[in-house]
């Protein structure tokens, strides 16, 4: 009988630990880097921030992929500013690659077009809302 109680206590303790850890959902930092540009962004242990917007709403939460996409848009925006100052074909290719992989709608990958509309294309506030 004591053995069963001990096993049940261990199971309850482990299960309670997972529930508390799931509720806390710890954040950790990651860095996205290209050449001398780096963007630090947050990720969540369980893949989502259910408290996005101030209250618990899982259907309106923000995922780790959304945060990764935001970091890519910030990186592309910085690269556009760098490309305007110094025309480097590797930077142009990186901007085009980020656009191709992370922009949801069809867009012209011509570097001149991307530079012209970079503020709208890589605006992170529009992407979250």
C-alpha positions in Angstrom: 0.0 0.0 0.0 2.8 2.4 0.8 4.4 1.7 -2.5 1.3 2.6 -4.4 1.0 5.8 -2.5 4.6 6.7 -3.2 4.1 6.0 -6.9 0.9 8.1 -7.0 2.7 10.9 -5.2 5.6 10.8 -7.7 3.2 10.8 -10.7 1.2 13.7 -9.2 4.4 15.7 -8.6 5.7 15.1 -12.1 2.3 16.0 -13.6 2.0 19.1 -11.5 5.5 20.2 -12.6 4.6 19.8 -16.3 1.4 21.8 -15.8 3.2 24.6 -14.0 6.0 24.6 -16.6 3.4 24.7 -19.4 1.6 27.6 -17.8 4.9 29.6 -17.3 6.1 28.7 -20.9 9.6 30.1 -20.5 11.1 32.3 -23.1 14.6 32.1 -24.5 16.6 34.3 -26.9 17.8 33.4 -30.4 19.9 35.4 -32.8 19.5 35.7 -36.6 22.7 36.8 -38.2 23.9 37.8 -41.6 27.3 39.4 -42.1 27.6 42.2 -39.5 23.8 42.4 -38.9 22.2 40.5 -36.1 18.6 40.4 -34.8 17.8 39.0 -31.4 14.3 37.5 -31.0 12.4 35.5 -28.4 11.2 31.9 -28.7 8.9 30.0 -26.3 9.6 26.6 -24.9 6.2 25.2 -26.0 6.0 27.1 -29.3 3.4 29.7 -28.5 2.8 32.8 -26.4 -0.7 32.3 -25.1 -0.6 35.7 -23.3 0.0 37.7 -26.4 -2.2 40.8 -26.0 -2.2 40.6 -22.2 -4.6 37.8 -21.5 -4.7 34.1 -22.0 -6.1 33.4 -25.5 -4.6 30.4 -27.3 -6.5 31.1 -30.6 -4.9 34.6 -30.8 -1.5 33.6 -29.6 1.8 34.2 -31.5 3.9 31.2 -32.5 7.6 30.8 -32.6 7.4 30.7 -36.4 5.7 34.1 -36.4 8.5 35.5 -34.2 11.1 34.0 -36.5 9.4 35.6 -39.5 9.4 38.9 -37.7 13.1 38.6 -37.1 13.7 37.8 -40.8 11.7 40.9 -41.8 13.7 43.1 -39.5 16.9 41.6 -40.9 15.7 42.2 -44.5 14.8 45.8 -43.6 18.3 46.5 -42.2 19.8 44.8 -45.3 17.8 47.1 -47.5 19.2 50.1 -45.8 22.7 48.7 -46.1 22.2 47.8 -49.7 21.1 51.4 -50.5 24.4 52.7 -49.0 26.6 50.0 -50.6 25.4 47.9 -53.6 26.5 44.3 -52.8 25.1 41.5 -54.8 25.3 39.0 -51.9 23.1 41.4 -49.8 20.6 41.7 -52.7 20.4 37.8 -52.9 19.8 37.5 -49.2 17.0 40.1 -49.4 15.5 38.2 -52.3 15.8 34.9 -50.4 14.1 36.2 -47.3 11.3 37.7 -49.4 10.8 34.5 -51.3 10.7 32.4 -48.1 8.7 34.6 -45.7 6.4 36.9 -47.6 3.0 35.2 -47.9 1.8 37.0 -51.0 3.3 37.0 -54.5 5.8 39.8 -55.0 8.3 40.9 -57.6 11.7 39.8 -56.5 13.5 42.5 -58.5 15.8 44.2 -56.0 14.8 47.7 -57.1 11.1 46.8 -56.4 12.0 45.4 -53.0 13.9 48.5 -52.1 11.1 50.7 -53.3 8.5 48.9 -51.2 10.7 47.7 -48.4 8.9 49.7 -45.7 5.6 48.0 -46.5 6.9 44.6 -47.4 9.0 44.1 -44.2 6.8 46.0 -41.8 6.5 43.8 -38.7 3.5 45.5 -37.1 1.3 44.6 -40.1 2.4 41.0 -40.0 1.4 40.5 -36.4 -2.0 42.2 -36.5 
